[in-house]
Amino acid sequence: MCQDVFDRLALHLSVMGMGLPNREDLLVILKENLSPEEAEVALLLPTKVMPLEVAGLSEIAADSPYEKEELEKILESLSERGLLYTATTASGEKGYALHQAGMGFPQTFFWSGKDTPHAQKMAGLMAKYFNREVTREAFGGSETKPYRYIPVTGTVNPEQAVYPYHMMESVLEKAKIFAVTHCACRVPFKLKGGKCDHPLEVCLKYDDMAQYVIDKGLGRQITKEEAYEIIKLSEEAGLVHFVDNAVDGVKHTCNCCGCACWNVGSIKRRKIPRDVLMATYFMRETDEGSCTGCGACIEVCPVNAISIEGDFPVVDEEWCIGCGVCIPKCPTEAAKLRLRTDVNQSPTATFKELYTKILKEKGLR
């Protein structure tokens, strides 16, 4: 019976906007974190929904064999352990949602940055679960990509700024609530003994996602000015910005490295094609008249997409992510970014529209 409930829950979790691919390793993770009774309660929460879409306690209780008070007690226990997302519904009721890939799973185990026996165990189990196949299925399973790269500050020229959503300033200025957590990729990487010197507390959350991590003690509230400082720190460290692939309603900015992060690392190691995983809107190019062939850009490229051929750097356009990390390092300003002409330059208008589109593409709406 216990095995059956976890089998059903694993299948249940696979049919969300950012569903968790159903594998034996996922069953191990579920059994490590939930009791059979808690798994039964988790099965009451709706799927075929976008991330952060909560159901009210009354709605959940309507299909439950539990008394409402008992059900709320179990839901609150799961929430307090970081196993469910919580927010207020439109009617003002407490609401709950299953964590989705990249939007709480496996992040809640690591956002606080704490080194605990449980975090260490989760680091090992998550590394085993999120293999290349699962990563590709979870994050690349729709034509519309859930995330996009944004170039580092100052690398988008005024002509390109006609697309302000390609600038970090636009993301920060639209947010009302800010929080910062530890990087959910580098923390488990280091817990498993990996070597990475990049800063850890640089994962930015906005608005409802920010409020959630603040309420649950998974991150700390910061000001907009502090968020700008974290962006600056991340850029100085050579980290890559990625955000939700929407113009409005962006929930977070991850600042990623090639050492540990599921997207930049996978592309750097040529494990999963760039355009399968991420939306990339820019490409690096070189003004050969200004370039001295110093090689500074090669050293800092987070995905090893630049090489010297003859006297000039050559960009591997199949793998360049258009992050702009190399641009400030160029002593002669020969390195530049250009908009890709082979992709649509319009991210989805809103976060809700983004995941409505993804759900349709996955056949869930």
C-alpha positions as CSV (number, residue, x, y, z in Angstrom):
1,M,0.0,0.0,0.0
2,C,2.8,2.4,0.9
3,Q,4.6,1.7,-2.4
4,D,1.3,2.3,-4.2
5,V,0.8,5.7,-2.8
6,F,4.3,6.9,-3.7
7,D,3.9,5.4,-7.2
8,R,0.7,7.4,-7.6
9,L,2.3,10.6,-6.2
10,A,5.3,10.3,-8.6
11,L,2.9,10.1,-11.5
12,H,0.8,12.9,-10.1
13,L,3.9,15.2,-10.0
14,S,4.8,14.5,-13.6
15,V,1.8,16.3,-15.0
16,M,2.4,19.9,-14.0
17,G,3.6,22.9,-16.0
18,M,7.1,22.1,-14.8
19,G,6.4,18.5,-14.0
20,L,8.9,16.1,-12.3
21,P,9.8,13.3,-14.6
22,N,8.6,10.0,-13.1
23,R,11.7,7.9,-12.3
24,E,12.6,5.4,-9.6
25,D,15.0,7.9,-8.1
26,L,12.1,10.3,-7.6
27,L,10.3,7.6,-5.5
28,V,13.4,7.4,-3.3
29,I,13.2,11.2,-2.7
30,L,9.5,11.2,-2.0
31,K,9.8,8.4,0.6
32,E,12.7,10.2,2.3
33,N,10.5,13.3,2.8
34,L,6.9,12.2,3.2
35,S,5.0,9.7,5.2
36,P,2.4,7.6,3.3
37,E,-0.4,9.8,4.9
38,E,1.4,12.9,3.7
39,A,1.7,11.5,0.2
40,E,-2.0,10.8,0.2
41,V,-2.6,14.5,1.1
42,A,-0.2,15.7,-1.6
43,L,-2.3,13.7,-4.1
44,L,-5.2,16.0,-3.3
45,L,-3.4,19.0,-4.7
46,P,-4.2,19.8,-8.3
47,T,-1.8,19.2,-11.2
48,K,-2.0,20.4,-14.8
49,V,-1.4,23.9,-13.3
50,M,1.4,26.4,-13.6
51,P,4.0,27.0,-10.9
52,L,2.8,29.0,-7.9
53,E,-0.9,28.4,-8.7
54,V,-2.4,27.6,-5.3
55,A,-5.6,25.9,-4.3
56,G,-7.5,27.0,-1.3
57,L,-8.0,24.8,1.7
58,S,-11.7,24.6,1.1
59,E,-11.2,23.4,-2.4
60,I,-8.7,20.8,-1.3
61,A,-10.9,19.6,1.6
62,A,-13.8,19.1,-0.8
63,D,-12.2,16.0,-2.2
64,S,-10.6,14.9,1.0
65,P,-11.5,12.0,3.3
66,Y,-9.9,14.1,6.1
67,E,-11.6,16.5,8.4
68,K,-10.7,20.1,7.4
69,E,-8.7,20.7,10.6
70,E,-6.7,17.5,10.3
71,L,-6.1,18.2,6.6
72,E,-4.9,21.7,7.4
73,K,-2.5,20.4,10.1
74,I,-0.9,18.0,7.6
75,L,-0.7,20.7,4.8
76,E,0.9,23.1,7.3
77,S,3.5,20.5,8.3
78,L,4.4,19.9,4.7
79,S,4.6,23.6,4.1
80,E,6.8,24.3,7.1
81,R,9.3,21.7,5.9
82,G,9.5,23.4,2.6
83,L,7.6,20.6,0.7
84,L,4.7,22.8,-0.5
85,Y,4.3,26.3,-1.8
86,T,1.9,28.5,0.1
87,A,0.2,31.8,-0.7
88,T,-3.1,33.6,-0.2
89,T,-5.8,32.8,-2.8
90,A,-7.7,35.6,-4.6
91,S,-10.5,35.2,-2.0
92,G,-8.1,35.6,0.9
93,E,-7.9,32.0,1.9
94,K,-4.7,30.1,2.7
95,G,-3.7,28.3,-0.4
96,Y,-1.2,25.4,-1.2
97,A,0.5,24.1,-4.3
98,L,2.9,21.4,-5.2
99,H,6.5,22.5,-5.9
100,Q,7.5,22.3,-9.6
101,A,10.8,21.7,-11.3
102,G,12.9,24.8,-11.0
103,M,10.2,26.6,-8.9
104,G,10.8,25.0,-5.5
105,F,11.9,21.5,-6.3
106,P,14.7,20.8,-5.4
107,Q,15.4,24.4,-4.4
108,T,13.7,24.4,-1.0
109,F,16.2,21.9,0.3
110,F,19.1,24.3,-0.4
111,W,17.9,27.9,-0.6
112,S,18.8,28.5,3.1
113,G,22.3,27.4,2.5
114,K,22.4,25.3,5.7
115,D,24.7,22.3,5.9
116,T,22.6,19.7,7.6
117,P,22.6,15.9,7.4
118,H,19.3,16.1,5.5
119,A,20.6,18.7,3.1
120,Q,23.6,16.5,2.5
121,K,21.4,13.5,1.8
122,M,19.2,15.5,-0.5
123,A,22.3,16.7,-2.4
124,G,23.2,13.2,-3.2
125,L,19.7,12.1,-4.1
126,M,19.1,15.1,-6.3
127,A,22.3,14.7,-8.2
128,K,21.3,11.1,-9.0
129,Y,17.8,12.0,-10.0
130,F,18.5,15.1,-12.1
131,N,20.7,13.3,-14.6
132,R,21.0,14.5,-18.2
133,E,17.8,12.8,-19.3
134,V,15.7,14.1,-16.5
135,T,17.1,17.6,-16.8
136,R,16.4,17.7,-20.5
137,E,12.8,16.4,-20.0
138,A,12.0,18.7,-17.1
139,F,13.3,21.9,-18.5
140,G,13.3,21.3,-22.3
141,G,10.0,19.5,-22.7
142,S,8.2,22.2,-24.4
143,E,8.8,24.4,-27.5
144,T,8.5,27.5,-25.4
145,K,11.4,27.6,-23.0
146,P,10.5,28.6,-19.4
147,Y,13.7,30.5,-18.8
148,R,15.9,33.0,-20.7
149,Y,19.3,34.5,-20.4
150,I,19.7,38.3,-19.8
151,P,23.0,39.9,-20.8
152,V,25.1,41.5,-18.0
153,T,24.5,45.2,-17.3
154,G,25.8,47.6,-19.9
155,T,26.3,45.2,-22.7
156,V,23.0,45.9,-24.5
157,N,23.5,49.0,-26.7
158,P,20.9,51.8,-27.0
159,E,19.6,50.5,-30.3
160,Q,18.9,47.1,-28.8
161,A,17.4,48.7,-25.7
162,V,14.2,49.1,-27.8
163,Y,13.7,45.7,-26.2
164,P,14.0,46.8,-22.5
165,Y,13.0,43.3,-21.2
166,H,16.4,42.2,-22.3
167,M,17.9,44.3,-19.5
168,M,18.2,43.4,-15.8
169,E,17.2,47.0,-14.9
170,S,13.8,46.3,-16.4
171,V,13.3,43.2,-14.2
172,L,14.3,44.9,-11.0
173,E,12.3,48.0,-11.6
174,K,9.1,46.1,-12.1
175,A,9.4,44.1,-8.8
176,K,7.9,45.2,-5.6
177,I,9.2,42.7,-3.0
178,F,12.8,41.4,-3.1
179,A,14.5,38.5,-1.4
180,V,17.8,36.7,-1.7
181,T,18.6,33.0,-1.2
182,H,21.6,30.8,-1.6
183,C,22.2,29.2,-5.0
184,A,20.3,25.9,-5.1
185,C,22.9,24.5,-7.6
186,R,26.2,25.5,-5.9
187,V,25.0,24.7,-2.4
188,P,24.4,20.9,-3.1
189,F,27.5,20.9,-5.4
190,K,29.6,22.0,-2.5
191,L,27.8,19.7,0.0
192,K,28.9,16.8,-2.2
193,G,32.5,18.0,-2.2
194,G,32.5,20.0,-5.5
195,K,34.9,22.9,-5.9
196,C,33.4,26.3,-6.9
197,D,34.6,29.7,-5.7
198,H,31.6,31.7,-7.0
199,P,29.4,33.5,-4.4
200,L,26.5,31.6,-2.9
201,E,23.9,34.0,-1.6
202,V,23.0,35.6,-5.0
203,C,19.7,34.0,-6.0
204,L,17.1,36.8,-6.3
205,K,13.4,36.3,-5.8
206,Y,10.6,38.7,-6.6
207,D,7.1,39.5,-5.3
208,D,5.0,36.3,-4.5
209,M,8.1,34.0,-4.7
210,A,10.0,36.5,-2.6
211,Q,7.3,36.6,0.0
212,Y,7.2,32.8,0.2
213,V,11.0,32.4,0.9
214,I,10.8,35.2,3.4
215,D,7.8,33.7,5.2
216,K,9.4,30.2,5.3
217,G,12.8,31.4,6.4
218,L,14.4,30.1,3.2
219,G,15.8,33.5,2.3
220,R,16.0,37.0,3.6
221,Q,14.2,40.2,2.5
222,I,16.3,42.8,0.8
223,T,15.8,46.2,-0.8
224,K,15.8,47.0,-4.5
225,E,19.2,48.7,-3.9
226,E,20.6,45.6,-2.4
227,A,19.3,43.6,-5.4
228,Y,21.2,45.9,-7.7
229,E,24.3,45.3,-5.6
230,I,23.9,41.5,-5.9
231,I,23.6,41.8,-9.6
232,K,26.8,43.9,-9.6
233,L,28.6,41.3,-7.4
234,S,27.4,38.4,-9.7
235,E,28.6,40.2,-12.8
236,E,32.0,40.8,-11.2
237,A,32.2,37.1,-10.4
238,G,31.4,36.2,-14.0
239,L,28.0,34.7,-13.3
240,V,25.2,34.5,-15.9
241,H,21.7,36.0,-15.3
242,F,18.7,33.9,-16.2
243,V,15.0,34.8,-15.5
244,D,11.6,33.5,-16.4
245,N,11.0,33.8,-20.1
246,A,8.3,36.5,-19.7
247,V,8.3,40.3,-20.0
248,D,6.2,40.9,-16.8
249,G,5.8,38.9,-13.7
250,V,9.3,37.5,-13.5
251,K,9.7,35.5,-10.2
252,H,13.4,35.1,-9.9
253,T,16.9,35.8,-11.3
254,C,19.4,33.0,-10.9
255,N,23.0,33.9,-11.2
256,C,24.6,30.8,-12.7
257,C,28.1,29.3,-13.1
258,G,29.5,26.7,-15.4
259,C,30.8,24.7,-12.4
260,A,27.5,23.6,-10.8
261,C,24.4,25.0,-12.4
262,W,22.0,22.8,-14.3
263,N,21.8,25.0,-17.4
264,V,25.2,26.8,-17.8
265,G,27.0,23.7,-16.6
266,S,25.1,21.4,-19.0
267,I,25.8,23.7,-21.9
268,K,29.5,24.1,-21.0
269,R,30.0,20.4,-20.9
270,R,28.0,20.0,-24.2
271,K,25.6,17.6,-22.5
272,I,22.4,19.2,-23.7
273,P,22.0,21.6,-26.6
274,R,21.6,25.3,-25.6
275,D,18.3,25.8,-27.4
276,V,16.8,22.7,-25.9
277,L,17.3,24.1,-22.4
278,M,17.1,27.9,-22.6
279,A,15.8,30.8,-24.6
280,T,18.9,32.7,-25.9
281,Y,18.3,36.1,-27.6
282,F,21.8,37.4,-28.1
283,M,25.0,36.2,-29.7
284,R,28.6,37.4,-29.2
285,E,30.4,38.9,-32.2
286,T,33.8,40.6,-32.7
287,D,34.9,43.8,-34.4
288,E,38.1,42.5,-36.0
289,G,39.3,46.0,-36.7
290,S,39.5,46.7,-32.9
291,C,40.4,43.2,-31.7
292,T,44.0,42.6,-30.6
293,G,43.6,38.8,-30.1
294,C,44.5,39.1,-26.4
295,G,42.3,36.1,-25.5
296,A,40.7,37.8,-22.4
297,C,37.3,36.7,-23.6
298,I,38.3,33.1,-23.9
299,E,39.4,32.9,-20.3
300,V,36.0,34.2,-18.9
301,C,33.5,32.6,-21.2
302,P,31.3,30.5,-18.9
303,V,30.5,27.9,-21.6
304,N,33.8,27.7,-23.4
305,A,32.3,29.0,-26.7
306,I,35.2,31.1,-27.8
307,S,38.5,30.0,-29.4
308,I,41.4,31.8,-31.2
309,E,41.8,30.9,-34.8
310,G,44.6,32.8,-36.4
311,D,44.7,36.2,-34.8
312,F,41.0,36.6,-33.8
313,P,38.5,34.9,-31.5
314,V,35.9,32.7,-33.1
315,V,32.5,32.2,-31.5
316,D,30.8,28.8,-31.6
317,E,27.3,30.0,-32.3
318,E,25.7,26.7,-31.5
319,W,26.8,27.0,-27.9
320,C,27.3,30.7,-27.1
321,I,24.6,31.8,-24.7
322,G,24.8,35.6,-25.3
323,C,25.3,36.3,-21.7
324,G,27.7,39.2,-22.3
325,V,30.2,38.1,-19.6
326,C,33.0,38.5,-22.0
327,I,32.1,42.1,-23.1
328,P,33.4,44.1,-20.0
329,K,36.7,42.1,-20.1
330,C,37.5,43.2,-23.7
331,P,40.2,46.0,-23.4
332,T,39.5,47.4,-26.8
333,E,35.7,47.1,-26.8
334,A,35.9,44.8,-29.8
335,A,33.5,42.2,-28.2
336,K,29.9,43.1,-28.7
337,L,26.4,41.5,-28.5
338,R,24.0,41.3,-31.4
339,L,20.4,40.2,-31.4
340,R,19.8,36.8,-32.9
341,T,17.9,37.0,-36.1
342,D,16.9,33.3,-36.1
343,V,14.6,33.5,-33.0
344,N,11.5,35.4,-32.1
345,Q,12.6,38.5,-30.1
346,S,9.4,38.6,-28.0
347,P,9.3,36.6,-24.7
348,T,5.8,35.8,-23.6
349,A,4.1,38.9,-22.2
350,T,3.4,37.6,-18.7
351,F,4.3,34.8,-16.3
352,K,0.8,33.4,-16.5
353,E,0.7,33.5,-20.3
354,L,4.1,31.8,-20.4
355,Y,2.9,28.8,-18.4
356,T,-0.5,28.7,-20.1
357,K,1.5,28.3,-23.3
358,I,3.8,25.6,-21.9
359,L,0.8,23.7,-20.5
360,K,-0.8,23.7,-23.9
361,E,2.3,22.6,-25.6
362,K,2.6,19.7,-23.2
363,G,-1.0,18.7,-23.8
364,L,-2.1,19.5,-20.2
365,R,-4.6,22.3,-21.1
